[in-house]
Amino acid sequence: MSQIHTPQPSTVPPATFDSNDPTAFVTALRSPWYSLIADLGDTVQRTTMDYARSQGVKSMWLPQTTRTITCPTGFGSDTEAVKVQVNGVDTYLQDSMQYLLEYGCRLTPGGCYSVMPSFRLETPDATHLGQFTHSEAEIPGGLDDLIRYVNGYVKALAAAVLDEHGDRLAKGRGDISHLERMAGHSAPFERVTFEEAVGVVGDVDGCVQDHGEWRSLTRKGERLLMSRVSEFVWLTHLDTLSVPFYQAFGDDEARTALAADLLFGMGEVVGSGERHDDVDLLRKSIALHGVHEEDYDWYVRMRAESPMRTSGFGMGVERFLMWVLNHDDIRDIPLVSRVNEPGAWPEAVVRP
């Protein structure tokens, strides 16, 4: 039976991310909160590897820079890529390994995965980080195959966390019944199309946002959907223009996309989708989204030269750990904070 009580002071985050104290990192080093997160991160890493291997999916080493970002500005994109210069080359830090994992699927046809940092020009808040850990995989097959993979993956993560840290979490953080429910969830998670979701939560103001040519659920809408349907629920077949151009069309009119978000905890934790396997449909989607095809020439050519039906997902590890810890601020999760750093090079480097 689950133990429910108030978290002990020793396992409450010290909120060092919000401090301008140059010795704040020392507080973090001494905090049981960050010791727990370090151990949880190790469990996530090992379980990701073990689960992927059990599914025939291989690890892949990938570069941290790219000239083709997965979040081109426009329509449904809510972020921008981080521009840098490396060895005199104008490039971007990776916002996702998705494109390279798609490339990797042509080299390892059983699929491939990575757990690596992603970088985005976002102002950190309670649910967003500008730098975060991204667990991603690309596998052969369609959206249904991908959903089965992710269902098994997050259940495996929950079971491993319970097995290795259950008593510690119950003692330090209180309720662990959410972990037990996910790990013990024998059936597939509930699935709701976007259109169905509008019918479920559209009666409440502020849940569905209409952008004219496309719609989206707000965080309020995601949480209401979970409360009315299930605490673990897939939101599928999103409006085409609300997701990037690489997500395959879900109908002949290109109104919906074969994209899906797994909602639990604070809302979207996993984003996923099936990719266009027809180069002509990919080109149609690029034009529909107002993206310049020349910026993605190699990606289009890969589709033409090596057609393959694949699907992939990305899970924000810090969001998953927020849910594990029953916590409400993602900025407390990174072991080394990049929040509130000075914009210019400091006179003295006082934080790791």
Secondary structure, DSSP 8 states (H G I E B T S, - for coil): --------GGGS---GGG---TTHHHHHHT-HHHHHHHHHHHHHHHHHHHHHHHTT-EE----SEESS-S--SSTT-----EEEEETTEEEEE-S-SHHHHHHHHTTSTT-EEEEEEEE------SS--SEEEEEEEEEES-HHHHHHHHHHHHHHHHHHHHHHHHHHHHHHH---HHHHHHHT--S--EEEEHHHHHHHHTTSTTSEEE-SS-EEE-HHHHHHHHHHT-SSEEEES-BGGGS-TTB-BSSTTS-BBSEEEEEETTEEEEEEEEB--SHHHHHHHHHHTT--GGGGHHHHHHHHHS---EEEEEEEHHHHHHHHTT-S-GGG--SS--TT--SS--SS----
